Amino acid sequence: MKTSNLIAGLALGLLASSPLFAADGDLRIGIEAAYPPFAYKTPNGIEGFDYDIGNALCTEMKVKCQWIEQEYDGLIPSLKVKKIDAALSSITITEERKKSVDFTNKYYFTSARLAMKAGTQVDDQYDALKGKRIGVQRATTTDRYVRAVLEPKGVIVVPYTTNEEIFLDMETGRLDGVFADTIPLQLGFLDTPRGKDFAFVGPELKDPKFVGEGAGIAVRKGNTELVKKLNDAIAAIRANGEYQKIQAKYFKTDIYGD
């Protein structure tokens, strides 16, 4: 009996100290719920593609998702201090971010675009944007691109916490344009009534140097076991059709990419 109790106690201790999950066995996932159609708030709670994908992965892994909502630029810091176990919030996989966290394989891919008033003429070098106020979401790949490429051309970069704040200022005329990921910019703004007077302008940004390898799930550096479990779950839901079912709920085209 004493031996059995000791073994049980050791097993519980190992579970509590496991780098994979919280002490209660849940997978604590950080998400920014202000990025439709990937994650957004409704009267029933969080909904969206990212949220549904996360729940499908937890089901596949036979664990419970514990969703922790926070601002986008706080997700990676929260991973580092162990407030969350994973961040699933349309985080682009980049070489710079790989220095701070580990990533799963991608679970979708999106390019980036500039949107301005319909009919605005913008060349491939963006020379006409000098003096224009362009909104970007802080700490994103588009933020990095605009600061590296457009700001030196005289563009006034205006950072925001969420895309929703950018869209509001676009609608009221406080911004000349917005640079963001193509999918949420299209579905969350241009395809809505408030975006009816706006359109994509200029070239589509697909350079991996800036748009990365696609969106992945970030985990703490060195947690290779969790990365493997999540990668296996991503492969499983794509193989069994659950991924495609969730995708069809939000998009008319395949967003996984090549």
VENWO-V764908 format. One record per pair of residues at least 12 apart in sequence whose C-alpha atoms are under 7 Angstrom apart, sorted by sequence separation. I is the first residue (numbers start at 1). J is the second residue. D is the distance in Angstrom with one decimal. If there is no record, write none. Layout:
i=I j=J d=D
i=I j=J d=D
This chain:
i=36 j=48 d=6.8
i=37 j=49 d=6.4
i=38 j=50 d=5.0
i=39 j=51 d=6.2
i=75 j=87 d=6.3
i=33 j=46 d=6.5
i=138 j=159 d=5.3
i=133 j=155 d=6.4
i=134 j=156 d=6.2
i=135 j=157 d=6.1
i=136 j=158 d=6.3
i=137 j=159 d=5.7
i=138 j=160 d=5.5
i=167 j=189 d=6.7
i=130 j=153 d=6.0
i=131 j=154 d=5.6
i=132 j=155 d=5.4
i=133 j=156 d=4.7
i=134 j=157 d=5.3
i=135 j=158 d=4.7
i=136 j=159 d=5.1
i=137 j=160 d=4.9
i=138 j=161 d=5.7
i=171 j=194 d=6.3
i=130 j=154 d=4.5
i=131 j=155 d=5.2
i=132 j=156 d=5.8
i=133 j=157 d=6.0
i=134 j=158 d=5.9
i=135 j=159 d=5.8
i=136 j=160 d=6.1
i=137 j=161 d=5.7
i=130 j=155 d=4.9
i=131 j=156 d=6.0
i=133 j=158 d=6.6
i=135 j=160 d=7.0
i=137 j=162 d=5.7
i=127 j=153 d=6.8
i=129 j=155 d=5.9
i=137 j=163 d=5.9
i=135 j=166 d=6.0
i=27 j=63 d=6.7
i=29 j=65 d=6.7
i=33 j=69 d=6.6
i=26 j=63 d=6.1
i=27 j=64 d=6.1
i=28 j=65 d=6.2
i=29 j=66 d=6.0
i=30 j=67 d=6.0
i=31 j=68 d=6.2
i=32 j=69 d=5.7
i=142 j=179 d=6.4
i=26 j=64 d=4.9
i=27 j=65 d=5.1
i=28 j=66 d=4.6
i=29 j=67 d=5.0
i=30 j=68 d=4.7
i=31 j=69 d=5.0
i=32 j=70 d=5.3
i=50 j=88 d=6.6
i=142 j=180 d=5.8
i=26 j=65 d=5.9
i=27 j=66 d=5.7
i=28 j=67 d=5.9
i=29 j=68 d=5.8
i=30 j=69 d=5.8
i=31 j=70 d=6.1
i=32 j=71 d=5.3
i=50 j=89 d=6.3
i=26 j=66 d=6.0
i=28 j=68 d=6.7
i=30 j=70 d=6.8
i=32 j=72 d=5.4
i=135 j=175 d=6.6
i=134 j=175 d=6.1
i=133 j=175 d=5.3
i=134 j=176 d=5.9
i=135 j=177 d=6.3
i=136 j=178 d=6.1
i=133 j=176 d=5.2
i=134 j=177 d=4.7
i=135 j=178 d=4.6
i=136 j=179 d=5.7
i=132 j=176 d=5.9
i=133 j=177 d=6.6
i=134 j=178 d=5.2
i=135 j=179 d=6.4
i=136 j=180 d=6.5
i=30 j=75 d=6.3
i=134 j=179 d=6.8
i=30 j=84 d=6.1
i=29 j=84 d=5.8
i=28 j=84 d=5.0
i=29 j=85 d=6.0
i=30 j=86 d=6.3
i=31 j=87 d=6.2
i=28 j=85 d=5.1
i=29 j=86 d=4.9
i=30 j=87 d=4.5
i=31 j=88 d=5.8
i=32 j=89 d=6.1
i=27 j=85 d=6.3
i=28 j=86 d=6.5
i=29 j=87 d=5.4
i=30 j=88 d=6.2
i=31 j=89 d=5.0
i=29 j=88 d=6.5
i=116 j=176 d=6.2
i=116 j=177 d=4.5
i=115 j=177 d=5.5
i=116 j=178 d=6.8
i=114 j=177 d=6.8
i=115 j=178 d=5.4
i=21 j=85 d=6.4
i=114 j=178 d=5.7
i=115 j=179 d=6.5
i=20 j=85 d=6.9
i=73 j=138 d=6.9
i=114 j=179 d=4.4
i=145 j=210 d=6.1
i=73 j=139 d=5.7
i=113 j=179 d=5.7
i=114 j=180 d=6.7
i=113 j=180 d=5.8
i=112 j=180 d=5.5
i=113 j=181 d=6.3
i=112 j=181 d=4.1
i=113 j=182 d=5.5
i=141 j=210 d=6.0
i=111 j=181 d=5.8
i=112 j=182 d=4.7
i=141 j=211 d=6.1
i=110 j=181 d=6.3
i=111 j=182 d=5.5
i=110 j=182 d=6.2
i=110 j=183 d=6.4
i=124 j=202 d=5.8
i=118 j=197 d=5.8
i=122 j=201 d=6.1
i=123 j=202 d=5.8
i=124 j=203 d=5.7
i=117 j=197 d=6.0
i=118 j=198 d=4.5
i=121 j=201 d=6.9
i=122 j=202 d=5.0
i=117 j=198 d=4.3
i=118 j=199 d=4.8
i=120 j=201 d=6.9
i=116 j=198 d=5.4
i=117 j=199 d=6.2
i=115 j=198 d=6.5
i=116 j=199 d=5.8
i=115 j=199 d=5.3
i=116 j=200 d=6.5
i=115 j=200 d=4.3
i=116 j=201 d=6.5
i=114 j=200 d=5.7
i=115 j=201 d=5.6
i=113 j=200 d=6.6
i=114 j=201 d=5.7
i=114 j=202 d=6.6
i=113 j=204 d=5.3
i=112 j=204 d=6.1
i=113 j=205 d=6.1
i=111 j=204 d=6.8
i=112 j=205 d=5.0
i=111 j=205 d=5.7
i=112 j=206 d=6.9
i=111 j=206 d=5.2
i=111 j=211 d=6.4
i=110 j=214 d=6.6
i=109 j=214 d=4.2
i=108 j=214 d=5.8
i=109 j=215 d=5.9
i=108 j=215 d=5.5
i=106 j=214 d=5.3
i=107 j=215 d=6.0
i=106 j=215 d=5.1
i=107 j=216 d=5.8
i=106 j=216 d=4.4
i=105 j=216 d=5.8
i=104 j=216 d=5.4
i=103 j=216 d=5.9
i=104 j=217 d=5.3
i=103 j=217 d=5.5
i=104 j=218 d=6.7
i=103 j=218 d=4.6
i=102 j=218 d=5.7
i=103 j=219 d=6.2
i=101 j=218 d=6.2
i=102 j=219 d=5.4
i=94 j=212 d=4.8
i=101 j=219 d=5.9
i=102 j=220 d=6.0
i=92 j=211 d=6.9
i=93 j=212 d=5.3
i=94 j=213 d=6.7
i=101 j=220 d=5.2
i=102 j=221 d=5.0
i=92 j=212 d=5.9
i=93 j=213 d=5.4
i=101 j=221 d=4.6
i=102 j=222 d=6.9
i=92 j=213 d=6.9
i=93 j=214 d=5.8
i=100 j=221 d=6.6
i=92 j=214 d=5.4
i=93 j=215 d=5.8
i=92 j=215 d=4.3
i=93 j=216 d=5.9
i=104 j=227 d=5.4
i=91 j=215 d=5.1
i=92 j=216 d=6.2
i=103 j=227 d=6.8
i=90 j=215 d=5.2
i=91 j=216 d=5.9
i=90 j=216 d=6.9
i=91 j=217 d=6.9
i=104 j=230 d=6.7
i=105 j=231 d=6.2
i=104 j=231 d=5.8
i=34 j=162 d=6.4
i=35 j=163 d=6.6
i=88 j=217 d=5.0
i=34 j=164 d=6.7
i=87 j=217 d=5.7
i=88 j=218 d=6.8
i=86 j=217 d=6.6
i=87 j=218 d=5.1
i=86 j=218 d=5.6
i=87 j=219 d=6.5
i=86 j=219 d=4.6
i=85 j=219 d=6.2
i=79 j=219 d=6.7
i=80 j=220 d=6.2
i=79 j=220 d=5.8
i=109 j=255 d=6.0
i=37 j=184 d=6.4
i=108 j=255 d=5.6
i=109 j=256 d=5.5
i=36 j=184 d=6.2
i=108 j=256 d=4.1
i=109 j=257 d=5.6
i=107 j=256 d=6.3
i=108 j=257 d=6.5
i=37 j=187 d=7.0
i=37 j=188 d=6.6
i=36 j=188 d=5.7
i=61 j=233 d=6.5
i=60 j=233 d=5.9
i=57 j=233 d=5.5
i=57 j=234 d=6.6
i=52 j=246 d=6.8
i=49 j=246 d=6.8
i=49 j=247 d=7.0
i=49 j=250 d=6.7
i=19 j=223 d=7.0
i=20 j=226 d=5.7
i=37 j=250 d=6.8
